Amino acid sequence: MPEAKKSTLVLVAERAGVSIASVSRVLNGLPASQRVTERVRAAADELGYVPDATARSLKVGKTEQIALAVADVGNPVYVSMMREISRVVTRAGYRLVLSSTGSDPRDQIDLLVSLNRGFADGLILSPLRVPAELGAQLRASRLPIVIIGSLPPGVELDNVRADSVAGMALAVDHLAGLGRERVAFVNGPVDTVPGAARLNGYLTAMTARELHLNADAQVSAKDFTYKAGLKAAARLLEQSTPDAIVCANDLLAIAAMKVAAGRGLRVPDDVAIVGMDDTDLADLANPALTSVDLGATQRAKAAAKLLLRRLDKPQAPVRQVVIEPTLTVRASTVPGATP
């Protein structure tokens, strides 16, 4: 009978002149003397040995991966969040795995089921909708989770959210201060978390300023996208004559600028336009877009730190963080304005 082929782990131990247990400790990141560590790593390099990440995760109970799930990886807000979260978790020794779940909560539920099988150590989730079924799945999950956004009653998880009501107040107050009286609103779907929050903020701010609320001056796009914004803005301008438009994000605002220009309206002379999120697109628009910064980078950083805290201290009290908005004024509301 031929001699059974030795495993690579055994070969590393023989090359380093140490026990298999010592090799296992070093390759799994467990404490070992400097001499042993150097000899094992040198032997592994010589033999071209790469540890099996799957086997290692089963043994030590960690994947060293953190998942980030967002609705649309093409949205500049989510791109900013991804970069910041990746920066924070990479420094802590984790890899970031990105998932684009769309706006269907069923896809987020399927993702949660998969991750609970041990494919990641934690999850940062930014859901557009949180129906009862998703809420129940979040409560039942054994996986450490941080939510970017608001949560329904009864779901006690670490979460970070923007203050959309305060952000909308900044936008409406700015426009009212410029003498604009017919302030319209282009929203995303109102059955989403951000859509509901921003509609509430718009109605609250308009009432506080004693500005006239007109149902024809309020439209909802099918999605928070540029393409959906074109249709919504066209519908708005067919049924009303606003002198200002607040939009639920920058993509919708740029779509509104496009439609307004196509109808011969000058921005900001005939109609001033404000976006939300203050993405890079706001600076690139022509004219540059006045926008409310809802702190995407700050929210992402806070969420990443909350998840690392939860992984380190699973029994720590739940924390809720609110990021306050700021307004950046540009030429879409004030001619010649630069931030």
C-alpha positions as a Markdown table, in Angstrom:
| # | Residue | x | y | z |
|---|---|---|---|---|
| 1 | Met | 0.0 | 0.0 | 0.0 |
| 2 | Pro | 1.4 | 3.4 | -0.9 |
| 3 | Glu | 2.0 | 5.8 | 2.0 |
| 4 | Ala | -1.0 | 8.1 | 2.5 |
| 5 | Lys | -0.4 | 11.6 | 1.2 |
| 6 | Lys | 0.5 | 13.9 | 4.0 |
| 7 | Ser | -1.7 | 17.0 | 4.5 |
| 8 | Thr | -0.1 | 20.4 | 3.8 |
| 9 | Leu | -0.6 | 21.2 | 7.5 |
| 10 | Val | 1.7 | 18.3 | 8.4 |
| 11 | Leu | 4.3 | 19.4 | 5.8 |
| 12 | Val | 4.3 | 22.9 | 7.3 |
| 13 | Ala | 4.9 | 21.4 | 10.7 |
| 14 | Glu | 7.7 | 19.3 | 9.5 |
| 15 | Arg | 9.3 | 22.1 | 7.6 |
| 16 | Ala | 9.1 | 24.5 | 10.6 |
| 17 | Gly | 10.2 | 21.8 | 13.0 |
| 18 | Val | 7.2 | 22.3 | 15.3 |
| 19 | Ser | 4.1 | 20.4 | 16.3 |
| 20 | Ile | 0.9 | 20.4 | 14.1 |
| 21 | Ala | -0.8 | 22.1 | 17.1 |
| 22 | Ser | 1.6 | 25.0 | 16.9 |
| 23 | Val | 1.1 | 25.4 | 13.2 |
| 24 | Ser | -2.7 | 25.5 | 13.8 |
| 25 | Arg | -2.3 | 28.1 | 16.5 |
| 26 | Val | -0.2 | 30.4 | 14.3 |
| 27 | Leu | -2.4 | 30.0 | 11.2 |
| 28 | Asn | -5.6 | 30.6 | 13.2 |
| 29 | Gly | -4.2 | 33.8 | 14.7 |
| 30 | Leu | -3.9 | 32.4 | 18.2 |
| 31 | Pro | -1.1 | 33.3 | 20.7 |
| 32 | Ala | 2.3 | 31.7 | 20.0 |
| 33 | Ser | 5.9 | 32.6 | 20.7 |
| 34 | Gln | 7.6 | 35.0 | 18.2 |
| 35 | Arg | 10.1 | 32.2 | 17.3 |
| 36 | Val | 7.4 | 29.7 | 16.5 |
| 37 | Thr | 5.3 | 32.2 | 14.7 |
| 38 | Glu | 8.2 | 33.2 | 12.4 |
| 39 | Arg | 9.2 | 29.6 | 11.7 |
| 40 | Val | 5.6 | 28.6 | 10.8 |
| 41 | Arg | 5.0 | 31.6 | 8.6 |
| 42 | Ala | 8.3 | 31.1 | 6.8 |
| 43 | Ala | 7.5 | 27.4 | 6.2 |
| 44 | Ala | 4.0 | 28.2 | 5.0 |
| 45 | Asp | 5.4 | 30.7 | 2.5 |
| 46 | Glu | 8.0 | 28.3 | 1.2 |
| 47 | Leu | 5.3 | 25.6 | 0.7 |
| 48 | Gly | 2.8 | 28.1 | -0.7 |
| 49 | Tyr | 0.2 | 27.1 | 1.9 |
| 50 | Val | -2.9 | 29.2 | 2.1 |
| 51 | Pro | -5.3 | 28.3 | 5.0 |
| 52 | Asp | -8.8 | 27.2 | 4.1 |
| 53 | Ala | -11.0 | 30.1 | 5.1 |
| 54 | Thr | -14.1 | 28.0 | 5.2 |
| 55 | Ala | -12.6 | 25.4 | 7.5 |
| 56 | Arg | -11.1 | 28.1 | 9.7 |
| 57 | Ser | -14.4 | 29.8 | 10.1 |
| 58 | Leu | -16.0 | 26.6 | 11.2 |
| 59 | Lys | -13.3 | 26.0 | 13.7 |
| 60 | Val | -13.0 | 29.4 | 15.3 |
| 61 | Gly | -16.6 | 30.4 | 14.8 |
| 62 | Lys | -15.8 | 33.5 | 12.7 |
| 63 | Thr | -15.8 | 34.3 | 9.0 |
| 64 | Glu | -14.1 | 37.7 | 9.4 |
| 65 | Gln | -16.7 | 39.0 | 7.0 |
| 66 | Ile | -19.3 | 41.8 | 7.5 |
| 67 | Ala | -22.2 | 42.1 | 5.1 |
| 68 | Leu | -23.7 | 45.3 | 3.9 |
| 69 | Ala | -27.1 | 45.2 | 2.2 |
| 70 | Val | -28.6 | 48.2 | 0.4 |
| 71 | Ala | -31.4 | 48.7 | -2.0 |
| 72 | Asp | -29.4 | 50.1 | -5.0 |
| 73 | Val | -25.6 | 49.9 | -5.3 |
| 74 | Gly | -25.8 | 52.5 | -8.1 |
| 75 | Asn | -27.2 | 55.2 | -5.8 |
| 76 | Pro | -24.4 | 57.6 | -4.8 |
| 77 | Val | -25.5 | 57.7 | -1.2 |
| 78 | Tyr | -25.0 | 53.9 | -0.9 |
| 79 | Val | -21.6 | 54.2 | -2.6 |
| 80 | Ser | -20.5 | 56.7 | 0.0 |
| 81 | Met | -21.8 | 54.5 | 2.8 |
| 82 | Met | -20.0 | 51.5 | 1.4 |
| 83 | Arg | -16.7 | 53.2 | 1.2 |
| 84 | Glu | -16.8 | 54.5 | 4.7 |
| 85 | Ile | -18.0 | 51.2 | 6.2 |
| 86 | Ser | -15.3 | 49.3 | 4.3 |
| 87 | Arg | -12.7 | 51.7 | 5.7 |
| 88 | Val | -13.8 | 51.2 | 9.3 |
| 89 | Val | -14.3 | 47.4 | 9.2 |
| 90 | Thr | -11.1 | 46.7 | 7.2 |
| 91 | Arg | -9.1 | 48.5 | 9.9 |
| 92 | Ala | -10.7 | 46.1 | 12.4 |
| 93 | Gly | -9.7 | 43.0 | 10.4 |
| 94 | Tyr | -12.9 | 42.3 | 8.6 |
| 95 | Arg | -13.8 | 42.1 | 4.9 |
| 96 | Leu | -16.9 | 43.8 | 3.6 |
| 97 | Val | -19.3 | 41.8 | 1.5 |
| 98 | Leu | -21.9 | 43.9 | -0.5 |
| 99 | Ser | -25.4 | 42.9 | -1.4 |
| 100 | Ser | -27.9 | 44.8 | -3.5 |
| 101 | Thr | -31.4 | 43.7 | -2.3 |
| 102 | Gly | -33.6 | 46.1 | -4.2 |
| 103 | Ser | -36.7 | 47.5 | -2.5 |
| 104 | Asp | -38.4 | 44.1 | -2.0 |
| 105 | Pro | -38.3 | 43.1 | 1.7 |
| 106 | Arg | -38.6 | 39.4 | 0.6 |
| 107 | Asp | -35.0 | 39.7 | -0.8 |
| 108 | Gln | -33.8 | 41.1 | 2.5 |
| 109 | Ile | -35.5 | 38.2 | 4.4 |
| 110 | Asp | -33.8 | 35.7 | 2.1 |
| 111 | Leu | -30.5 | 37.4 | 2.7 |
| 112 | Leu | -31.0 | 37.2 | 6.5 |
| 113 | Val | -31.8 | 33.5 | 6.3 |
| 114 | Ser | -28.6 | 32.9 | 4.4 |
| 115 | Leu | -26.4 | 35.0 | 6.7 |
| 116 | Asn | -27.8 | 33.2 | 9.7 |
| 117 | Arg | -26.2 | 30.0 | 8.4 |
| 118 | Gly | -22.8 | 31.4 | 9.2 |
| 119 | Phe | -21.8 | 33.3 | 6.1 |
| 120 | Ala | -21.0 | 36.5 | 7.9 |
| 121 | Asp | -20.2 | 37.7 | 11.4 |
| 122 | Gly | -22.6 | 40.7 | 11.3 |
| 123 | Leu | -24.8 | 42.7 | 9.0 |
| 124 | Ile | -25.4 | 46.4 | 8.3 |
| 125 | Leu | -28.8 | 46.7 | 6.6 |
| 126 | Ser | -30.4 | 49.8 | 5.0 |
| 127 | Pro | -34.0 | 48.8 | 4.2 |
| 128 | Leu | -36.4 | 50.9 | 2.3 |
| 129 | Arg | -39.4 | 49.1 | 3.7 |
| 130 | Val | -39.7 | 47.2 | 7.0 |
| 131 | Pro | -43.0 | 45.2 | 6.9 |
| 132 | Ala | -44.1 | 42.9 | 9.8 |
| 133 | Glu | -42.5 | 39.8 | 8.2 |
| 134 | Leu | -39.1 | 41.5 | 7.9 |
| 135 | Gly | -39.4 | 43.0 | 11.4 |
| 136 | Ala | -40.1 | 39.5 | 12.8 |
| 137 | Gln | -37.1 | 38.1 | 10.9 |
| 138 | Leu | -34.9 | 40.9 | 12.3 |
| 139 | Arg | -36.1 | 40.1 | 15.9 |
| 140 | Ala | -35.4 | 36.4 | 15.5 |
| 141 | Ser | -32.0 | 36.7 | 13.9 |
| 142 | Arg | -29.0 | 35.4 | 15.9 |
| 143 | Leu | -26.7 | 37.6 | 13.7 |
| 144 | Pro | -25.6 | 40.9 | 15.1 |
| 145 | Ile | -27.4 | 43.6 | 13.0 |
| 146 | Val | -27.2 | 47.3 | 12.7 |
| 147 | Ile | -29.9 | 49.2 | 10.8 |
| 148 | Ile | -29.3 | 52.4 | 8.9 |
| 149 | Gly | -32.7 | 53.9 | 9.0 |
| 150 | Ser | -35.8 | 54.0 | 11.2 |
| 151 | Leu | -37.3 | 50.9 | 12.8 |
| 152 | Pro | -40.9 | 50.0 | 13.6 |
| 153 | Pro | -42.0 | 49.6 | 17.2 |
| 154 | Gly | -41.0 | 46.3 | 18.8 |
| 155 | Val | -37.7 | 45.9 | 16.8 |
| 156 | Glu | -34.9 | 46.6 | 19.3 |
| 157 | Leu | -31.7 | 46.8 | 17.3 |
| 158 | Asp | -28.8 | 49.2 | 17.1 |
| 159 | Asn | -29.7 | 51.8 | 14.5 |
| 160 | Val | -28.5 | 55.0 | 12.9 |
| 161 | Arg | -30.8 | 57.3 | 11.1 |
| 162 | Ala | -31.0 | 60.7 | 9.5 |
| 163 | Asp | -33.3 | 63.4 | 10.7 |
| 164 | Ser | -35.3 | 63.8 | 7.5 |
| 165 | Val | -37.9 | 66.1 | 9.2 |
| 166 | Ala | -35.2 | 68.5 | 10.3 |
| 167 | Gly | -33.6 | 68.3 | 6.8 |
| 168 | Met | -36.8 | 69.1 | 5.1 |
| 169 | Ala | -37.3 | 72.1 | 7.4 |
| 170 | Leu | -33.9 | 73.4 | 6.3 |
| 171 | Ala | -34.9 | 73.2 | 2.7 |
| 172 | Val | -38.3 | 74.8 | 3.1 |
| 173 | Asp | -37.0 | 77.5 | 5.4 |
| 174 | His | -34.3 | 78.3 | 2.9 |
| 175 | Leu | -36.7 | 78.7 | 0.0 |
| 176 | Ala | -39.2 | 80.7 | 2.1 |
| 177 | Gly | -36.4 | 83.0 | 3.1 |
| 178 | Leu | -35.8 | 83.7 | -0.5 |
| 179 | Gly | -39.4 | 84.7 | -1.0 |
| 180 | Arg | -40.6 | 81.5 | -2.6 |
| 181 | Glu | -44.2 | 80.8 | -1.8 |
| 182 | Arg | -45.4 | 78.0 | -4.0 |
| 183 | Val | -43.0 | 75.2 | -2.8 |
| 184 | Ala | -43.7 | 71.9 | -4.5 |
| 185 | Phe | -42.4 | 68.4 | -3.5 |
| 186 | Val | -41.1 | 65.5 | -5.6 |
| 187 | Asn | -40.9 | 62.5 | -3.3 |
| 188 | Gly | -40.0 | 58.8 | -3.8 |
| 189 | Pro | -42.5 | 56.1 | -2.9 |
| 190 | Val | -44.4 | 57.1 | 0.3 |
| 191 | Asp | -44.6 | 53.5 | 1.5 |
| 192 | Thr | -40.9 | 53.5 | 2.1 |
| 193 | Val | -39.1 | 54.6 | 5.3 |
| 194 | Pro | -37.4 | 57.6 | 3.7 |
| 195 | Gly | -40.5 | 58.5 | 1.6 |
| 196 | Ala | -42.8 | 58.6 | 4.6 |
| 197 | Ala | -40.2 | 60.6 | 6.7 |
| 198 | Arg | -39.6 | 63.2 | 4.0 |
| 199 | Leu | -43.3 | 63.7 | 3.3 |
| 200 | Asn | -43.9 | 64.2 | 7.0 |
| 201 | Gly | -41.0 | 66.7 | 7.1 |
| 202 | Tyr | -42.4 | 68.6 | 4.1 |
| 203 | Leu | -45.9 | 68.9 | 5.5 |
| 204 | Thr | -44.6 | 69.9 | 8.9 |
| 205 | Ala | -42.2 | 72.6 | 7.5 |
| 206 | Met | -44.8 | 74.0 | 5.1 |
| 207 | Thr | -47.4 | 74.3 | 7.9 |
| 208 | Ala | -44.8 | 75.9 | 10.3 |
| 209 | Arg | -44.0 | 78.5 | 7.6 |
| 210 | Glu | -47.7 | 79.0 | 6.9 |
| 211 | Leu | -47.1 | 78.2 | 3.2 |
| 212 | His | -50.1 | 76.9 | 1.2 |
| 213 | Leu | -50.3 | 73.2 | 0.8 |
| 214 | Asn | -51.6 | 72.1 | -2.6 |
| 215 | Ala | -52.2 | 68.4 | -3.5 |
| 216 | Asp | -51.3 | 69.2 | -7.1 |
| 217 | Ala | -47.9 | 70.4 | -6.0 |
| 218 | Gln | -47.0 | 67.0 | -4.4 |
| 219 | Val | -46.0 | 64.0 | -6.5 |
| 220 | Ser | -44.4 | 60.7 | -5.7 |
| 221 | Ala | -41.9 | 59.0 | -8.1 |
| 222 | Lys | -42.0 | 55.2 | -8.5 |
| 223 | Asp | -38.5 | 54.9 | -7.2 |
| 224 | Phe | -35.7 | 57.2 | -5.8 |
| 225 | Thr | -34.1 | 57.2 | -9.3 |
| 226 | Tyr | -33.3 | 59.7 | -12.0 |
| 227 | Lys | -35.5 | 57.9 | -14.5 |
| 228 | Ala | -38.5 | 57.8 | -12.2 |
| 229 | Gly | -37.8 | 61.4 | -11.3 |
| 230 | Leu | -38.2 | 62.5 | -14.9 |
| 231 | Lys | -41.7 | 61.2 | -15.0 |
| 232 | Ala | -42.7 | 62.5 | -11.6 |
| 233 | Ala | -41.3 | 66.0 | -12.4 |
| 234 | Ala | -43.1 | 66.1 | -15.7 |
| 235 | Arg | -46.4 | 65.2 | -14.0 |
| 236 | Leu | -45.8 | 67.9 | -11.4 |
| 237 | Leu | -45.2 | 70.7 | -13.9 |
| 238 | Glu | -48.2 | 69.6 | -15.9 |
| 239 | Gln | -50.5 | 70.1 | -13.0 |
| 240 | Ser | -49.0 | 73.0 | -11.0 |
| 241 | Thr | -46.8 | 76.1 | -11.4 |
| 242 | Pro | -44.4 | 76.1 | -8.5 |
| 243 | Asp | -41.7 | 78.7 | -7.9 |
| 244 | Ala | -39.6 | 76.2 | -6.0 |
| 245 | Ile | -39.3 | 72.4 | -5.8 |
| 246 | Val | -37.9 | 70.3 | -2.9 |
| 247 | Cys | -36.9 | 66.8 | -3.9 |
| 248 | Ala | -36.5 | 63.7 | -1.7 |
| 249 | Asn | -33.0 | 63.1 | -3.1 |
| 250 | Asp | -30.4 | 64.5 | -5.5 |
| 251 | Leu | -31.3 | 62.1 | -8.3 |
| 252 | Leu | -34.9 | 63.3 | -8.3 |
| 253 | Ala | -33.8 | 66.9 | -8.0 |
| 254 | Ile | -31.5 | 66.6 | -11.1 |
| 255 | Ala | -34.4 | 65.0 | -13.0 |
| 256 | Ala | -36.6 | 68.0 | -12.0 |
| 257 | Met | -33.9 | 70.4 | -13.3 |
| 258 | Lys | -33.8 | 68.5 | -16.6 |
| 259 | Val | -37.6 | 68.6 | -17.0 |
| 260 | Ala | -37.8 | 72.3 | -16.0 |
| 261 | Ala | -35.2 | 73.3 | -18.5 |
| 262 | Gly | -37.0 | 71.3 | -21.2 |
| 263 | Arg | -40.1 | 73.4 | -20.5 |
| 264 | Gly | -38.2 | 76.7 | -20.9 |
| 265 | Leu | -38.0 | 77.4 | -17.1 |
| 266 | Arg | -34.8 | 79.0 | -15.8 |
| 267 | Val | -33.3 | 77.6 | -12.6 |
| 268 | Pro | -33.3 | 79.3 | -10.2 |
| 269 | Asp | -35.0 | 82.5 | -11.7 |
| 270 | Asp | -38.3 | 80.8 | -12.5 |
| 271 | Val | -38.1 | 77.8 | -10.2 |
| 272 | Ala | -35.6 | 77.1 | -7.4 |
| 273 | Ile | -34.7 | 73.5 | -6.8 |
| 274 | Val | -33.4 | 71.8 | -3.7 |
| 275 | Gly | -32.2 | 68.1 | -3.4 |
| 276 | Met | -31.4 | 65.9 | -0.4 |
| 277 | Asp | -28.3 | 63.8 | 0.4 |
| 278 | Asp | -25.7 | 66.3 | -1.0 |
| 279 | Thr | -24.0 | 63.7 | -3.1 |
| 280 | Asp | -21.2 | 64.4 | -5.6 |
| 281 | Leu | -23.9 | 64.9 | -8.2 |
| 282 | Ala | -25.0 | 68.1 | -6.5 |
| 283 | Asp | -21.6 | 69.7 | -7.4 |
| 284 | Leu | -21.6 | 68.3 | -10.9 |
| 285 | Ala | -25.1 | 69.5 | -11.8 |
| 286 | Asn | -25.6 | 72.6 | -14.0 |
| 287 | Pro | -26.4 | 74.8 | -12.2 |
| 288 | Ala | -24.9 | 73.3 | -9.1 |
| 289 | Leu | -27.6 | 71.9 | -6.8 |
| 290 | Thr | -28.5 | 73.2 | -3.4 |
| 291 | Ser | -28.9 | 70.1 | -1.2 |
| 292 | Val | -29.5 | 69.0 | 2.3 |
| 293 | Asp | -26.7 | 66.8 | 3.6 |
| 294 | Leu | -28.3 | 63.9 | 5.6 |
| 295 | Gly | -24.8 | 62.7 | 6.7 |
| 296 | Ala | -24.5 | 59.5 | 4.7 |
| 297 | Thr | -20.8 | 59.2 | 5.6 |
| 298 | Gln | -21.4 | 59.9 | 9.3 |
| 299 | Arg | -24.3 | 57.4 | 9.4 |
| 300 | Ala | -22.1 | 54.8 | 7.7 |
| 301 | Lys | -19.2 | 55.3 | 10.1 |
| 302 | Ala | -21.5 | 55.3 | 13.2 |
| 303 | Ala | -23.2 | 52.0 | 11.9 |
| 304 | Ala | -19.9 | 50.3 | 11.4 |
| 305 | Lys | -18.7 | 51.3 | 14.9 |
| 306 | Leu | -22.0 | 50.1 | 16.4 |
| 307 | Leu | -21.6 | 46.7 | 14.7 |
| 308 | Leu | -18.0 | 46.3 | 15.8 |
| 309 | Arg | -19.1 | 47.2 | 19.4 |
| 310 | Arg | -21.9 | 44.6 | 19.1 |
| 311 | Leu | -19.5 | 41.9 | 17.9 |
| 312 | Asp | -17.1 | 42.7 | 20.8 |
| 313 | Lys | -19.9 | 43.0 | 23.5 |
| 314 | Pro | -23.0 | 41.0 | 22.4 |
| 315 | Gln | -24.9 | 42.0 | 25.6 |
| 316 | Ala | -24.3 | 45.7 | 25.3 |
| 317 | Pro | -27.4 | 47.9 | 25.5 |
| 318 | Val | -29.1 | 48.8 | 22.2 |
| 319 | Arg | -28.0 | 52.2 | 20.9 |
| 320 | Gln | -29.8 | 54.6 | 18.6 |
| 321 | Val | -27.9 | 57.4 | 16.8 |
| 322 | Val | -29.4 | 60.4 | 15.0 |
| 323 | Ile | -27.3 | 62.4 | 12.6 |
| 324 | Glu | -28.3 | 66.0 | 12.2 |
| 325 | Pro | -28.6 | 67.5 | 8.7 |
| 326 | Thr | -26.9 | 70.5 | 7.2 |
| 327 | Leu | -27.8 | 72.6 | 4.1 |
| 328 | Thr | -25.3 | 73.4 | 1.3 |
| 329 | Val | -26.5 | 76.4 | -0.8 |
| 330 | Arg | -25.5 | 76.4 | -4.5 |
| 331 | Ala | -26.7 | 78.1 | -7.7 |
| 332 | Ser | -29.9 | 76.1 | -8.1 |
| 333 | Thr | -31.5 | 78.4 | -5.5 |
| 334 | Val | -29.1 | 81.4 | -5.3 |
| 335 | Pro | -27.5 | 82.6 | -8.5 |
| 336 | Gly | -23.8 | 82.4 | -8.4 |
| 337 | Ala | -23.7 | 80.7 | -5.0 |
| 338 | Thr | -20.8 | 78.4 | -4.3 |
| 339 | Pro | -20.4 | 76.3 | -1.1 |
